[in-house]
């Protein structure tokens, strides 16, 4: 019999996020940050980070628009992640129930 023994003890596995769920998770963090800013806070850039994905960035260049009866906030954000740094243009709009939806978050071209 060998002195080397395989330890068959298992521990909780860490399941990595898929690329799609990672982006969705970042989108949720960004949406919540932009939605929770007061009108006075929309003049200053705001950092964000996501502990689930390790991504981070800075949201800036806020503009408020009225789209029919709903209020929308347009913004730009950087996203620093394992695959590099990218710039995105985003838009969140208030729902009739008072919540906010991320309507778009598109990678800026150029």
DATA-V303331 format. One record per backbone hydrogen bond with DSSP energy under -1.0 kcal/mol. NH is the residue of the N-H (numbers start at 1). CO is the residue of the C=O. E is the energy in kcal/mol with one decimal. If there is no record, write none. Layout:
BEGIN
nh->(NH/NH)
co->(CO/CO)
e->(E/E)
END
This chain:
BEGIN
nh->(22/23/24/25/26/27/28/29/30/31/32/33/34/35/36/44/46/48/50/54/56/57/59/60/63/65/67/70/72/73/74/75/76/77/78/79/80/81/84/86/88/89/90/91/92/93/94/95/98/101/103/104/106/108)
co->(18/19/20/21/22/23/24/25/26/27/28/29/30/31/32/41/59/57/55/50/80/48/46/76/74/72/70/67/65/92/63/90/60/88/58/86/56/84/81/79/77/106/75/104/73/101/71/99/95/93/91/91/89/87)
e->(-2.4/-2.0/-2.4/-2.3/-2.2/-2.7/-2.0/-1.8/-2.5/-3.0/-2.4/-2.0/-2.6/-2.7/-1.7/-1.3/-2.9/-2.6/-2.8/-2.6/-1.7/-2.3/-3.5/-3.0/-2.2/-2.9/-3.3/-1.7/-3.5/-3.2/-3.3/-2.1/-2.7/-2.3/-1.7/-2.2/-4.1/-2.6/-2.2/-1.6/-2.9/-2.9/-3.0/-2.3/-2.3/-2.4/-2.8/-3.5/-2.0/-2.6/-2.3/-1.7/-2.7/-3.2)
END
